[in-house]
């Protein structure tokens, strides 16, 4: 975990009269927390990003999904954008239940990354191994996002989670 992301999350919570209820995750792009509005009791999640570029990419993805009214892709829930804070690099979103697709900080926008054929083959072989018999469904989800100009690179069982 990174102190900057933690401090930014704490500042966001204070700024918006929220209370942190749990840490939902952390990774290379930042930390994710469940929060609750101190007045209304509404629950949501915040992601405090470590760096500007992944934060901006994730904002674009969530805005694009929101503009198109997309709440799920092939039956997999997608978090809904609630608000952002550019100064703190924090995105607030709805909390989703399984099955879900989340974590778009590593996504590419409007063009597939230019990797060699060999790199793509190794990537897909690794994903086939990670997902096993569920790979066909994951591949269909990836294809659906690509139809929106969102190219998912960070596809893991914790980011594309099945209901079972």
C-alpha positions in Angstrom: 0.0 0.0 0.0 1.1 3.5 -0.6 1.0 6.4 1.9 -0.1 8.9 -0.7 -3.1 6.9 -1.7 -4.0 6.3 1.9 -3.7 10.0 2.7 -5.8 11.0 -0.3 -8.5 8.5 0.5 -8.6 9.9 4.1 -8.8 13.4 2.8 -11.7 12.4 0.4 -13.6 10.8 3.2 -13.3 13.9 5.4 -14.2 16.2 2.5 -17.4 14.3 1.7 -18.5 13.4 5.3 -18.0 9.7 4.7 -16.8 6.9 7.0 -14.4 4.2 5.9 -16.0 0.8 6.7 -13.5 -1.7 5.1 -10.6 -2.0 2.7 -11.8 -3.8 -0.3 -8.5 -4.1 -2.1 -5.2 -2.7 -3.2 -2.9 -3.1 -6.1 -0.4 -1.4 -8.4 -2.8 1.5 -9.2 -4.1 2.3 -5.7 -6.3 1.3 -2.8 -10.0 0.6 -2.7 -12.3 1.2 0.4 -15.9 0.7 1.2 -17.3 3.9 2.6 -20.6 5.1 4.1 -22.2 8.5 4.1 -22.3 9.7 7.7 -25.7 11.4 7.2 -27.6 9.4 4.6 -26.0 6.0 5.4 -25.5 5.3 1.6 -22.7 2.9 0.9 -20.2 3.2 -1.9 -16.6 2.4 -2.8 -13.7 4.8 -3.4 -10.5 4.1 -5.2 -7.5 6.3 -4.4 -5.0 6.2 -7.3 -1.3 6.4 -6.9 -0.6 8.1 -10.3 -2.4 10.5 -12.5 -2.5 8.6 -15.8 -4.2 5.4 -14.5 -6.7 7.7 -12.6 -7.5 9.6 -15.8 -7.9 6.4 -17.8 -10.3 4.9 -15.2 -12.3 8.1 -15.1 -12.7 8.0 -18.9 -13.9 4.4 -18.8 -16.4 5.1 -16.0 -17.7 8.2 -17.8 -18.0 6.4 -21.0 -20.0 3.6 -19.3 -22.2 6.1 -17.5 -22.9 8.1 -20.7 -24.0 4.9 -22.4 -26.1 3.7 -19.5 -24.1 0.5 -19.1 -24.6 -1.2 -15.7 -23.6 -4.7 -16.8 -21.8 -6.4 -19.6 -23.0 -9.9 -20.5 -24.6 -10.3 -17.1 -21.5 -9.1 -15.2 -22.2 -6.0 -13.0 -20.1 -2.9 -13.6 -19.6 -0.2 -10.9 -21.4 3.0 -11.6 -19.5 6.3 -11.3 -20.7 8.5 -8.5 -18.1 11.3 -8.4 -14.4 12.0 -8.9 -11.8 14.2 -7.3 -9.0 15.1 -9.6 -6.9 16.8 -6.9 -6.9 13.7 -4.7 -7.1 11.2 -7.6 -10.1 9.5 -6.1 -13.0 7.8 -7.9 -16.2 7.1 -6.0 -18.4 4.3 -7.4 -21.2 2.0 -6.5 -20.4 -1.3 -4.9 -21.2 -4.3 -7.1 -21.8 -7.9 -6.3 -20.6 -11.0 -8.2 -20.6 -11.6 -11.1 -18.7 -8.3 -11.9 -16.1 -6.6 -14.0 -14.0 -3.9 -12.4 -10.7 -2.1 -12.2 -10.2 -0.1 -15.4 -7.0 1.8 -14.5 -5.0 -0.5 -16.7 -7.3 -0.3 -19.7 -6.3 1.2 -23.0 -8.7 3.6 -24.7 -9.9 3.7 -28.3 -7.1 1.5 -29.7 -5.8 -1.9 -28.9 -2.3 -1.8 -27.4 0.5 -2.4 -30.0 2.1 -5.6 -28.7 3.7 -8.2 -30.9 1.7 -11.2 -32.0 3.9 -13.3 -29.7 3.1 -11.1 -26.7 -0.6 -11.4 -27.4 -0.4 -15.2 -27.7 1.5 -15.4 -24.4 -1.0 -13.1 -22.7 -4.0 -15.1 -24.0 -2.3 -18.4 -23.0 -1.8 -17.1 -19.5 -5.4 -15.9 -19.3 -6.7 -19.3 -20.6 -4.8 -20.9 -17.8 -6.1 -18.5 -15.1 -9.7 -18.8 -16.1 -9.8 -22.4 -17.3 -13.3 -23.4 -18.6 -14.5 -19.8 -18.0 -12.2 -18.3 -20.6 -14.8 -18.2 -23.4 -17.1 -16.1 -21.3 -14.2 -13.8 -20.2 -13.1 -13.5 -23.9 -16.7 -12.5 -24.8 -16.7 -9.8 -22.0 -13.3 -8.5 -23.3 -14.8 -8.3 -26.9 -17.8 -6.4 -25.6 -15.7 -3.8 -23.9 -13.6 -3.5 -27.1 -16.8 -2.6 -28.9 -17.0 0.4 -26.6 -13.4 1.4 -27.3 -12.2 0.0 -23.9 -9.4 -2.5 -24.2 -8.9 -4.5 -21.0 -5.4 -5.5 -20.2 -5.6 -6.2 -16.5 -7.9 -9.2 -16.7 -7.7 -11.4 -13.6 -10.1 -13.5 -11.6 -10.4 -10.7 -9.1 -11.3 -8.2 -11.7 -13.6 -10.4 -13.7 -15.3 -12.4 -11.0 -18.0 -15.0 -11.6 -21.0 -15.6 -9.3 -20.0 -19.1 -8.3 
